[in-house]
Amino acid sequence: MERLVSEPRTADDLAKTLREAIQRLNRRVRQARPVGDLTFGQLSALTSILLAGALTPRELADLERVQPPTMTKIVGKLEDRGLVIRTPHPTDGRQVILAPTEEGRAIYAQFELARNAWLSEHLEQLGPEDRDVLFRAAEIMQQVARA
């Protein structure tokens, strides 16, 4: 495989190159979702609820880095579609907890299958050595993300 950029020489060079590659790849993977009427924001919120477990709307807004009124609209659309449910907060009567429904889990599973299929198809075009390098890079990136 031909290299498109030279090897990064400093941590700053690596950070820029890696960030740009992650952003481009993320954009392409996000585009490989099943066609439907859920927006990227709705899919992102549903994903956060599924991965984090039960969240309050405020926690979800903070996690998604949007204002609470924006998250209220997003959650309302997800609730209208039957993808999330609200239940009373166990200790704060003013709060609710958001949780995915079975249909929400199913929609998320379809989304994951589509994204994984797209990425797998493109990774198959690489040689085994390049796939090994990417596997190791993914492990290192997970380590950095946990730091």
Disulfide bonds with the S-S distance in Angstrom:
none
